């Protein structure tokens, strides 16, 4: 199975550097342009199905990337972004001002520690790897998946056999595709 992963494109919250988490931010005009670039990049590919987070930013990115192709988009809760709990909606600048640069990096990239009323990256990893294992039982030739940065980070950890340290250094530009040939 060919597995093609991509992150949703720029949102209003990304542009303002806010903790988005499970809040439903919309794509910016630049985000829609980035999605069209992904569509162009994938024009010669043919997916059997597109899986997406149910959050608007991923669904909209998926629809734009699909273009005019007749591909079903399936929203799956297990692909939703990490919950930042009480931090959702807060700007990174405000958090940094109140707690410092080191604390900002810690709360965004610590594997084991969850924000108050939120999820740790380890929690996200459990959720997305369980989803991936269910996907492997399906008989698709090519699957596209639109997800969020933290979800993509944790799935790449699993697919690429990365250490936690290596995983936490990963960054995901908006209009980049990650391709894997998965043996079933």
N, C-alpha and C positions, 0 to 999 in steps of 0.2 A: 504494500500500500504506500502510495506517495502521500505524505502529510505536509501540508503547507500552512504555516502559522504566520499570523501578522497581528500587530497591535492596532487597536482603534486609532484613529487620527486625532489631531489636536482638538481639544475642547475649550470651552470658555474657562473652565476651572484650571486646565493645564496652563493656559495663557496667563492666568493670574497667579499661578503657583500656589494653588490651594489643595488641601487634602480632599480628594474627591471621594474615594472609597465607593460606597454603594449609592451615593447621591447620583441623580440622573442628569448629568451635564450634557449640553448639546455641542455638536461640532461647530467650529468656527468656519468662516469662509476658507481660510487656509486649510483647515482639516478636510473640508470637502474636496479641495484641490488635491491634497495628498492622497485621498481615497481614489480619485480619478487616476492619479499616477500609478497606484497599485493595480487598478483595473487594466491600464495599458500594459503594465509589466506582466500581468497574468493572462493576457488576451489569447495566448497560444495554449494555455492550459485548459483542462476540462474536468471540473470537479463533479463527483457524484452527489455531494451534499456539502453544505456549509453549516458548521456549528458556530454559534455565537453566544456570547453573554447576552442575557435578556435586557441589559441596560442599553438605553437609547443610543449612546455613542458607538457601541459595537454593532447594534442592528443597522444603524444608518451607514456606518462604514461598510458592513457586509453587503447591503443593498447597492451601494455605489460600486463596490468592487465587482459584484456579480455582473453589473452592466445589464445587457440585454439577454444574457444567457439564461436558459431555463433550468435553474438550479434552486432546489428547495433550501431555505434557511431555517434551521432549527435552533431555537433559543433554549439554552440549558443553564439552569441555576448554578451548576457546579463550575461554570466558567465566569461567574460574576467576580468583580474586583474584591480585593481584600477589604474588609470593613475596618475603617480607621476609628470606629466607635465615636467617642466624644470629640475627636479632632476633626471629624468631617465638616467641611465648609470653612475651616480655619485656614488662614494663609500661612505659608511656610515662614514668611517674614515675621508674623506675629509670634509664632511658636519659637522661632529663633531669638527674638527680642526677649521673650519671657523666660526661656530656658537655656539659650546658648546654642552655638553652632554644633557642638559635639552631641548635645541632646537631640537636635533635629536629625542628624545623621543616624543616631542610635534608633530613634523611633521609626524612621523610614526603612532602615536596613538591618535591624536586629532579627535574627532568625527565630528565636525562642520567645521573645517578649511581645505581648500584644498591647496596643494602646488600651486605655480604659474603655471597657465595653466593646472592644474590637477583636480582630483576629491577628494572630502571629503569622509570619510567613510559613512556619511549620504547619499551622492549621490549613493554610491555603494549599500547601504542597500535598497534604493528605487528601484534600478534596479533589484537586485536579488530577492527581495520579490515579485515584479510584475511577474518575471519569475516563481517563485514558485506557485503563485496563478493560473497562466495559467496551470502549471503542474497538479494541483489538479483536473482540468477538464478532464484530460486524464484518461483512464481506464487501468492503468498498475498495475500488482501485485508487481513487484519489479523493482526499478530504481536505477542505480548507477550514481553518479555525480562526475566528476573530476574537481576540481576548484583550485583557488589560495587561499592563506592564508587569505587575507582581505575579499574576497568574502565568504569563509567558515565562517569566524568570524561573518559577518553580517547575514548570513543565520542561523547560530546557535543562534544568538541573538533572531531572530524571533521564531525559533522552540522551544527554551528552555525558552522563555519569560524572557530573561536576561535584566538587566539594562545596560545602556551605560557603567557604571563603571565596571561591571562584564565582559562585552563583551571585553572591551579594555585590560583586563588582559589575555584573552585567547591566548594560543600559540598552534600551530598545527605541531606536528612532521610529518615527511614525510611519514611514513609508518603506520599510524594509521587510522582506519576506524571508522566512526561515524554512528551508526544505529538508525533509527527512525521508529516506527510503526505509520503511518499517517492514521487517520480516514478520509474517503472521504465522 
